[in-house]
Amino acid sequence: MSQSTLKVNELHEDADFDENSTETEIFDEKALVDDEPTESELADDELLAQGVTQRVLDATQLYLGEIGYSPLLTAEEEVYFARR
């Protein structure tokens, strides 16, 4: 997880929510931004994103490959199962 994500999580955990409160707070986005991410953090995030994408594509490709072997219903079968 990147540092900015951790900061947001910390701020969220520290926040007090009162449903009955009529006060509004102004969100300070600059408080979340400390430094630009380092090259190693960017490289780690990129590798994680590629790995997740690759796994999703593999699972999707496997699923589509498997359903390709299933025969489709004929018109008569569709009517039969629709009336059941």
N, C-alpha and C positions, 0 to 999 in steps of 0.2 A: 504494500500500500504506500502511496506517496505521502509526503509530509502534509500537503494541503488537505488530503482526505482525513488524515489523523487529526489535524487541527479542527476541521469541521465536526468530526465525531466528538472531540473533547468539548467544543462549544455547545453542541447539541445536548450532551450529557449534563452540562452545567446549567442549562437554561431551565428557568422555572416557568411553567405554563399555567396560567390561571384563566379558565374559560370565562369567568365572570368579570374579568378585568376589562375596563373600557379604555385603558391607556394603550397607546401604540408606541412601539420602539422603532427607532430608525436603525436599519441594518448597515453596519460599516464594513463594506467589502474589503477595504484596505487593511483591516485588522487580520484578515485571513491570509493575505499575500505577504510572505516574509521575503523569500528569495526565489529566484528562478530555479527550477529543478536542475540538478547536475546532469552531466552526460551519462553517468552510470545509472541514475534513476530513470532517465528517458530510455536508455537501452533495456533496462529491466522491464519497464512498462511495455515496450514494444515487443519484447520476446514473449511476455505473458499474453498479450493480445493476439499474437500470431498463433500461439499454442492453442488457445481457446477456440479461435476461428478454425484452425485446422481440425480440431476434434469435432466441432459442430459439423463441418463439411463432411468429415468422414462418416459420422453417424447418419447424416442426411443421405449421403450417397449410398450407404448400406441399406437404409430403409427403402429408398426408391428402387434400388436394385432388386430387393426382395419382393416388393409388390409388383414388379414387372413380370414376375413369373405366375402371378395369380390370374386366372381367366376372368374376363369381364362377364357380367350377366347379359343374357339375351333379353330381347324385348318381352318375351313371354315370362321369363323368370322375374323381371322387374315388376310386372303386373301381379304375378303370383305373390311375391313377397310384400308388395304394397297393400294388398287386400287382406293379408294375414293379421 
